[in-house]
Amino acid sequence: MKRRDFVKYAGGGLAALVVGSVMPAWISNNSLFAVKQVQELNFTITDAIKDMVTHNSINQAQCYFWLYKEANFPAEIPGPHIFTTEGSLIKVSVTNGLDEPHAFFIPGLVNSGPIAPGATKNIQFVASKAGTYLYYDNLNAPVNRVMGLHGALIVMPAEAAPGHKFTPYANPTPAVQQLFDDFGSTSHFPGLAWEQGDPTTHTPAFRQYVWLLHAASSRLFAEVGNYPPGRDYPAAQFISAYQRDRFRSDGLNKKPDYFTINGHSGWFAAHNPTITPHHRVGEPAVIRILNAGISLHSLHIHANHVYATGKNGIVEENPIWMDTLTVEPLDVIEWVVPFTRPPDVPNERGIGLPDKPLISIPNPRISGSAPHPVWPPTEELGTFMPKRGDEAGDFDISVQLSPICYPMHDHSEASQSAQGGNYGLGMMSGLHFIGDRNTPGGVTTFPNASTIHGPEATGPAAGPDVYHEGH
């Protein structure tokens, strides 16, 4: 079979499919996702070339991939996020457009078995258990999966436990259930519950994000693509080159040179609202982390310690409170981000919770400076770069420091670069604080904080300063 023509594309917004007869409110009201509802998934296994993070007119930074292309969306790596509700029947049609056998596999749910080149297989399964799943090609492991044949399936519980609030699980442990019950109900976690939104502040309910981790080797992947048709690239040879290829002075070995979250890297991931949560203090969120590659990633998040509530389908007896967690190949982990006040903001207890903030001292360098609470951080957010008044011609080019951004990066150092580049080109995300639900009088939205209405949306929220009574 003649190999398909390559498709050149650049990473865009996040594609998401909802499978089922009813569009549930937990996804339909979340404007972050470019959602399309379908009754059946229709995948073609094909290949493509993608412009990577360092690609420009001078540096042709591209990588060859295999991928699951769903009929409703353009080609992208990884495949589209799939959302459904526990108990739903999922029908999948998979056509193999490549030159060797491939498959569609979800641990514990479905295994298509080998699909011959040019063949189509129709399969179905029941999403029997709420949780986070990696769908991938399990043939010639790990080659086919690492080459790009992977994506995320999110199964939400059909209902909350009687007398309790929603969690991401149908049968949460008592400690995990207590954590979600506390959100929006206790002095420790004032604000909103996870399942609670607020249309007046454009805050969606069931705030959740998917981080699908991957590392790509442009030279090794090209070698796989050029392998004789109909033959599997040897898995042992692939792993050896990917993990242990020897140093070369020109840097052109076969180790990974691109490290991505949902196919994005560096600045493009850290400023993508479908990857980096943008919320106020008091708006907890869930992050679902899946490692599709064969590299270890030790994700370290700033601003909040987070709770690891589940790993590989098992709900934690006691959620782990931490800021760094190693994610091994094929791991699937749920993080809960409480969105409490960042702990580097001083207050009377000193741990970043919604206690009475300390009072600043007058700044002799600022005319009219007077003591004031250090949160909300009006001095920081009142800073403009360049200073207001330094116009370029007739235009004010100053930019206000809002939102307040904190990074998430990988402590596995290799993933902090691309093509031998620097820290800002690797596996990065973050937390962005756009206000505080727990300030006196209601909700504070920082000046000029962006309210996200979709992957393409930018612009101001409800105005320069918004105070919302209640909560």
N, C-alpha and C positions, 0 to 999 in steps of 0.2 A: 504493500500500500504506500502510495506517495504521501510523505509527511505534509501536514497542512501548512498553508502559508502562515507566517508569523503575523501576530496582531500587535502593533505598537500602541501602547497606551500609557497614561500617567494616572497615578492613584487619585481618586476623587472622593466624593462623599461616601457614606456608609450605606450599602445595600442591605435591606432586611426584608425577609419574607415571613408572613404569618400564615401558617397552615391550619385550616379549619373552616367551619361553616359560619362562625361568628368572629368578628374582629373584637378582641377583648379590650376593655378600657385601659388596662395596664400598658398596652402598646399603642393603641390608637390615639391616646392623649399625649404621647411623648413625641414632641416635634423634632427631636434629634434624629429619629430614624426615618429614612426614605422608605416607608413601608408600602408593600404591596401584598394584598391578601390573595392566596391561591388555594385551590383544592388539591393540587398535585404538584410536586416538584419535578422539573424537567431539566436534567443535567446532560451536558455534553462534556466528555473528557477530551480536552484539546490542549494546544500549546500557544505560547505568546512570548513576546519580548516586551519588557517593561522598562520605562525610564525610571532610574533610581534617584536617590536623594541628591547625589552630586551631579546629576545630568545637567548640562547646559550646552550652548552652541560650540564651546571649545572642548569640553570634556564629555565625550559620549559615554556616559555611565549607564549601561544597560545590563539587564540580566534576563536569561531565558528561563521560562518556567513551564511546568505542566499545571493545569488548573481544571476545576469544575466550573464550567460556564452555565449558569442558569438562564433559561430562555427569556426571562423577564428583565434581565440586566446586562449591561456590557461586561466584557471580560474583566476580571479583577482577581488579584491575589491578596488574601485568601478568598475562598468562595463566600457567597453571601451568608450573613447570619440568618439562622432559621429560628423562628419563635413559634411555640405552640403551647397548649395547655394539657396538663396531665390527663391521660385517658383518650386523647385524640388519636384517630387512625391516620397515619402518614403514608401516602402513596408516592413512590419515587420511580421515575423513568430515567435510566442512565444509558446513554449511547457512548460507546468507546470510539473516539475519532483518532486515536493514536495507533502505533504500529505493534504494540505488545499488549498482552492481557492487563486489564486494570480492574478495580473493584470499588465498591462503596460499602463502608464498614463503620458501625457505631458500637463500641463495646457494650455488651449487655442488651442491645436493642435489635441490631440487624446486621447481617453479613450477606452481601450479594453473591459472594463467590466470584471466580474469574469471569470477566466479560471479554470475549474475544474481540480483536480488532474489527471494527465495522458493525459489531453486534449491538443490540439494544436489550436491556433486561428491565422488566417491570417488577418491582418489589413493594411490599407494604409491611408496616409494623405498627404497633401501638406504643405511644409515648407513655410507658407504664409508670414511670417514676419521675417526679419533679427533680430538676437539677441541671447541671451544666455538662455538655457532652462535646467531644471532638469527633466530627465525622471525617473520615480519611480513607485513602487507599492502603490496605494492609498487605498488599502483595509486594514481593521482593523487598521486604522491610529492611532498613527504613527508607530505601531510595525513593519509592514512588511518593510516599508521604512528604518527605523533605523537599522533593522537587516542586512542591506546591499544591499537591492534591489533598487539601484539608480545608476545614471550615468549622464553625461553631453552631451547635444546636442548643437552644435554651428552652427548657420545659418548666413552665410555671405551675404551681399548685392550683387546683381548681377552686379551692376555698381555704380560708384560714381555719385553724382549729377552733372549736366552739369556745367562745368567751375570750379569745386571744386575737392578737393582730397578725397580719400576714408576715411570713418569712419566705425565703426562697425555697423552702422545703415542705413536703407534705407531712413529714413526721420529724419535726425538729426535736432535739434534746431539750430538756427543761432549761438548761442554761442559755442556749441559743434563743429559745422562745422568750425567755425573760429579757434578753437584750433588746429584741424587737418590741416587746411590750413596753419597755422603759422609754423608747424613743417618743418624745412629745408628751410624756406623762410624768416625768420625774424632774427634780431640780438638777440632777446630774446631766440630763439630756433634754433641756427645754427646746421647744420648737415644734417640728412636725414629726409624725410617725413616718416610717418608710412608705407606707401605702397612701399617705395623705399628701395631696397637692394643694396648690393655691393659685387659682387663675388670676388673681389680682397682681401677683408677682411673676406670672408665667412659670410657676414652679410645677413640674410634672409629678404625678404620683409614681410610685414604684421606680424611683430613680436608679437606673442600673446601666453598667458599661461592660463591654467585652474587650479584654486585652488578649489577643491571640499572638503569641510570641513566635518569632521565626528568625532563622539566620540563613542567609543565602550566599553561595559561592558562585560568582559569575563564571569563573573559568571552569570549575568542575561541572556546573550545570550545563554549560555549552558542550562539554565533552560528552555528557550523557545524551544530549540532544543529537549529537552527531554519531552516536553509536550505531552499528549496523541495524537496520530495521528488523523487527521481529525477535530481537535478542535482548534479554535483560542485562543491564549493566551490573557487573558483579558487586553484590552488597558489601563484601569485605573490602574490596578495593575502594569503594565509595567512602566507607567509614574511615579507612586509613588515610585517604587523601584529605578528607574533610577535617579530621582531628589532628593528624600528625604530619602533614606534608612539610618538607624541610624548608628552612629559611632560604630565601633568594634575595640577593642584593637589590634586584629591581622590584621586589615586593610582589611579584606575579606568581605566588604559589596558589594552591587550591583550597586553602582554608577560607572560611566565610569572610566576606568583605562588606556585607550589608546585614544589619540587625534591625528588625522591624517589629512594630506593634500594629496589627491590622493592615500590614503592607506599607506603613508609613514609618519614617525615621526622623530623629532629631527635631528641628524646629517645626516641621510639618506635622509631627505627631503631637508635640507638646502644645501646639496652638490649634489642634483640631478638637472642636467641642464634642465630637462623638467619641473621643478617646480620653481627653482630659476633663474631668468633672468641673463645671462652673456652678457653684452653689453658695448659699449663704450659711453662716453659722446657724445650726439648728435645722439643717436639711440633709439628713443622713442618706448615704448612697451605697449601693452594692457594686463591686467590681468583680467580674468573673474572669479568671486568668487561666489560659490554656497554653501549654507549651507543645507546639507542633514539631519542633526540631529535635536535634540530638545533642544540644549544648545545654549546660546548666546556666541558669540565670538567677542571681540573687537580687531580687527587686527591693530597693530601698526607697521609702517614701518619706518626704518631709511634711511638716506642718501638723500632722496628726499621727499618733499611733493608730493602727487599724486592728480590727478583729478578724482573724482567720477562723471562719465558722464551719467550713467544710473542705474536705480533700478527697478527691477521687471517689465521689459518691457516698462518702461517710461523713455524717454530721458530727462535729466535735462535741465531746462530752462537756468540755470547758473551753470556750473560745480563746484562742491564743492572742494575747495583746502584744503587738510587736510593731517594729518599723522596717524590718528586713526579713525576708523569707526566701529560701532557695527553692526554685521551681525546677524539678527534674524533667527529663524528656517524658512526654505524654501525661504529665501531671495536669490535673484540673482542680483549681482552688477558688473558693469564694472569699473575697475580702469584704468587710463592712467598714465603711469610712464614716465615723460619727459626725464629721464636720463640726467639731468643737472649736472654740477659739484657739488659734495657733499658740503653742506654749511659749514661743519667744516673745509674746506680748505680755509685759509685766502686769500682774494683778496681786491682790492681797495674799492669795494662796500660792501663787507662783507656778501653777500647773496648767494654765491656759483654759480652765473651765469658766463658765459664765459667772464669775464672781466679780465683786466690785473692783474695777481697774484702779491701778495706782494713778496718782496725779503727777503730771509733769512739772518740771521747774521752768521758770522763764528762760528763754533762750536770748542771751544778750546780743546775738548776731541778727535777731529778727526784730524789727521795729514793732512795738505793740504786743510782743509775745507775753502771754499770760498763762498761769497754771490751768491745766485742763486734763480730763481723763485721757489716758493713752489709747483707749479703744472706744469707738472706732478711730482708726489712725488718721486723723484729719490732716496732720502735718505731712505725713508721707503722701497721702492721696491728693493733697493740695500742691504737690510739687509737679512742675512741668519741665519737660526736657525737649528742646532747649527752653530756657526761661522765657515766659510770656513777654512779648514785646520785641523779641529778636526775630522780626519778620524777615521773610525772604521776598523782597518786592512788596506786593500788596497783600500777601497771605501770611496768616499766623500759622506757623508750622509746629507749634509746641504740642506735645503729647502728654496727657495727664497719666500719672501712675495708677491706673485702675484697670483691671482688678489687681489684687495682690496675688502674686504667683509663687508657688512653691514647686520644686522639681520632684519627679520620681525618676531614678536612674538605676542602672544595673551595676552592682558591685563586682560582677565578673567583667574585668576591665576591658577585655577585647571588644565587648559589645558597645563600648562608648565611642566608636569611630566607624567610619565607612571609607573604604579605599585608602586606608592609612591616614584618614583625616582626624579631626579633633573631637572633643567631648560632645559638641553640639550636633553631631551627625549620626549618633547611634540610637540605642534603644532607650527612649526617653518619653516621659509623660509628665503628669504633675497634678496638683490641686490648685484651683483658682478660686479665691474668695471674692464674691461680688457684693457682700453685705452681711448683715447680722439680723436674724429674726428676733434676737433676745435683748435688744437695746431698749431703754425706757421709752415707752410710747408705742412700741410696735416694731416694724421692720425698717431697718436702714439699708438702703441701696447706695453703694458708693457712687460718687459722681462719675458719670459717663460709663458706668459698668454696662457691658453688653449683655442683653438678654437674647438667648439663642432661640431661633425659631426654625432651625434646620441647618444642614451642613453648609448652605450657601448664604445664610443670613448673617448680617452684621448690623451694628448700629446701636443707638442708645436704648436703654430700658424705658421706664416710665417717666424719665425726666432726670434732672441733675441730682435731686435728693428726694427719695420717696419714703414716707412714713406711713405704715399700714397698721391701723389699730387692730388689736386682737392677737391671738397666739402668744 
